[in-house]
């Protein structure tokens, strides 16, 4: 074998090895019971992510940076200011 063929074979072997190490995420598996999926997802989330998902902010301050930085799950439109 030439060195080029050996290099390609090694690269291919590394790709297959990395696929085998992929982590199984129960929360993404629709065949799992909902309680199992919820426990798995909440176990993966940080406290900041959990708080962010429960936080609502006004649409006026919901920039992409704010949504990402504080893990904001939703925003609302203050209709009392719309007249």
WOFEN-V157202 format. One record per residue. RES is the residue in one letter. PHI is phi in degrees with one decimal (NA if undefined). PSI is psi in degrees with one decimal (NA if undefined). NEAR is the number of other C-alpha atoms within 10 Angstrom. Layout:
RES&PHI&PSI&NEAR  RES&PHI&PSI&NEAR
This chain:
X&NA&143.8&5  X&-82.2&166.0&6  X&-65.1&-30.0&8  X&-66.8&-43.3&9  X&-64.2&-39.3&10  X&-65.3&-41.5&11  X&-61.3&-44.8&11  X&-64.9&-39.3&11  X&-64.5&-41.5&12  X&-64.8&-42.3&12  X&-62.2&-43.3&12  X&-63.8&-41.6&11  X&-62.9&-42.0&11  X&-64.1&-38.5&12  X&-62.7&-45.3&11  X&-65.6&-35.8&11  X&-66.4&-38.9&11  X&-71.2&-30.3&9  X&-66.3&-38.0&9  X&-67.0&-24.7&9  X&-88.7&0.6&8  X&-61.2&136.3&8  X&-79.2&134.6&7  X&-80.9&124.2&8  X&-109.1&105.2&11  X&-60.2&-35.6&17  X&-65.6&-17.3&19  X&-94.0&-4.6&12  X&-93.0&107.1&12  X&-66.6&-12.6&9  X&-80.7&-16.0&9  X&-78.1&149.9&12  X&-62.3&149.2&11  X&-58.3&-39.5&13  X&-63.4&-37.4&10  X&-65.2&-42.4&12  X&-64.9&-42.1&18  X&-64.3&-47.9&14  X&-59.1&-41.5&12  X&-64.2&-46.0&15  X&-65.0&-47.6&14  X&-63.7&-32.4&13  X&-68.2&-23.5&10  X&-88.0&-21.1&11  X&-82.9&144.0&11  X&-79.7&166.5&10  X&-60.6&-40.0&11  X&-62.2&-39.6&12  X&-66.7&-40.1&18  X&-63.8&-44.6&14  X&-63.6&-43.5&14  X&-59.9&-37.8&19  X&-69.8&-23.9&14  X&-93.4&-4.0&11  X&-92.5&136.5&14  X&-113.3&135.5&13  X&-127.1&159.6&17  X&-69.6&148.2&11  X&-59.1&-32.2&12  X&-62.1&-28.7&10  X&-107.2&8.0&11  X&-89.0&64.2&16  X&-75.2&164.4&10  X&-59.9&-38.8&9  X&-64.3&-44.9&10  X&-63.4&-44.8&12  X&-59.9&-41.4&16  X&-75.8&-45.6&13  X&-62.9&-40.3&12  X&-105.4&11.4&14  X&54.7&38.8&17  X&-67.6&127.3&21  X&-88.7&-23.2&16  X&-159.7&162.7&15  X&-135.9&164.5&15  X&-133.3&161.2&11  X&-103.6&121.7&11  X&-78.4&99.1&11  X&-76.0&-14.7&7  X&-70.3&-22.0&6  X&-87.9&-11.9&6  X&-89.3&103.9&6  X&-131.5&NA&4
